[in-house]
């Protein structure tokens, strides 16, 4: 499975940005990402990577506490694309954002553990004050 992020950029605090992750791979040829669990992670300079949001094959979602109510994860099972809509952005949201995927039996959506099958190269999001 191959993942490629897009849509990052620079925005002022309070603004919005949507990033996307295109998913491709022979393993998904039958059912696409409808049976695949996916998540967004981020890593700021000098900090550890952290989970931001995750979505299961059934559409169940989870969010990190500091993005709840501001970010929304979704996926398009026809276009095999994962999205992260980010609203009311803050300077502390500045980071490189990565999408990750794994077969659902291996992951815990609530804790965002188990996403070790596939990772994208990341897209930079910069929020200025």
N, C-alpha and C positions, 0 to 999 in steps of 0.2 A: 504494500500500500504506500502510495506517495502522497504527500501533503504539501501544498504550496499556499502560503499566506499572501494576502494583498490588501491594499487599502489603508495602510498606515500613513502617518503624516504628522503635521504640526497643527495645533489648534489652541485657541486661548481658553483659559479656565471658564467653565460654564458652557462650553460648546459641546458639539456632538461629533461622533465619528463612527463609521461602521467598517469593520474589517471582515475579510472573508478568507475562507480556506477551501481551496479546490482539492477534492479527493479523487484519486485515481488508483486503479490496481486491478489485476486480474482476479484477485480474491473476492472482489466486490461485483464481479460481472453478473451474477445472478440476481442479487437483491439490492445492489447499491449500498448506500449507507443506512438504509432503513433498519438493518440488523446490526449496525456498528455503533458503539458508544464513542462519544467524542468530547473533547474539553479544550478550553483555553487556559494557558498558563502565561505568566509574565515574569520577567526578571529585570529588576532595576540595577544600575551599576552599584557594585558593592553589597548587593543583597542576594539572598537565596531565591531560587525560583519558587513561585507560589501558584497555587491553583486559583483561578478566577471564576470559572463557570464550567459546568459539565452538563451533558444531555444524554439520556439513555435512548435505547431503541424505541421505547414507548413514549418518548417525549418528556419523561420526567427530568426535571432540571434541579441543579443546586448551584449556589453562589457563595462566594466568599463574603463574609460579613460586611466588609467595607465597600462592596459594589452592589449590594442588594438594593433594589429600588432605582438603581441608576443604569445598570447594564442588563442586557437581555440576550441570551443565547438562543439560537434557532438553527434549524437545518432544512435544506431543500433536498428532499429525497429523490427528486427527479433530476435536478442539476448536480447532485452529489456535492453540495457545497454547504459548509458550516459558516455561520455568521456570528458576529458579536456586535450588537448595537450598544454604543457607549454614549450615555447622555450625562449632562452636568459634570463634565470632566473636571478633575482637579490636578494640580501640578504633581501630586503624589501618585497619580496614575501613569506618569511617565515611565516607560519601560519598553523592552522588546517583548512583543506578544507572540506566543507560539501556539499552534494548534497541535493536538495530539489525539491519537485514536487507538482503540483496542477492541477486541471482541468482547461483547458485554459480559459473558460469564467471568471474565478476569478482573472486572473493575468494580469499584464501589463508587457509585455516583455521588453519594452524600459526602464522602471524604475525598473524592477525586484521586483515590489510590488505584494503582494498577494500569495506568496509561503508559505502557512501555512497549507497545507494538510499533508505532510510527510517530514521527515528529517532523514538523516542518522546520524551515530554517529561520523563521521569525520575521516579524515586521515591526518597525520602530514606530512608537506612538510618543509624541512629545507634547506636553501640555504646559503652556506658559502662563504665568500669573499676570 
